[in-house]
Amino acid sequence: MKLNKGTGFALLLIAFGALMLLSKIGIHFGGLFAYIIPIALIGFGYIGVKNGKSLIGWVLIVLGAVLLLGKLSSLIGIAIAIGLIVFGFSMLRNKSA
């Protein structure tokens, strides 16, 4: 199968139709799409920057990064808390030695 612009659009339509059908029978991907959309924006922005459309590319990258940062804020908070605990223990270990 040769992939060209029309084939890609057809595959996109098939994928969206399949997702709609799965949603109707009770299989939801809402939580997954909350992460896929910002990652896709970053990817499209990168492609835009590589193809010479730097303004729109950087706008998409920044928008995707801000959205992804909002989605990952709880994980970032947990990582910072663990980092502070590890740093505190290392300070105590070095001070007693």
JOZI-V60377 format. One line per field, one symbol per residue. phi: phi as a letter, one per 20 degrees, with the letter a starting at -180 (. if undefined). psi: psi as a letter, one per 30 degrees, with the letter a starting at -180 (. if undefined). A space follows every 50 residues. Layout:
# JOZI-V60377
phi->???
psi->???
This chain:
# JOZI-V60377
phi->.eecffffffffffffffffffffeoddcgffffefffffffffffffff eneffffffffffffffffffefffffffffffffffffffffffee
psi->kkjaeeeeeeeeeeeeeeeeeeefggjkgeeefffeeeeeeeeeeeeeef gfieeeeeeeeeeeeeeeeeegeeeeeeeeeeeeeeeeeeeeeeef.
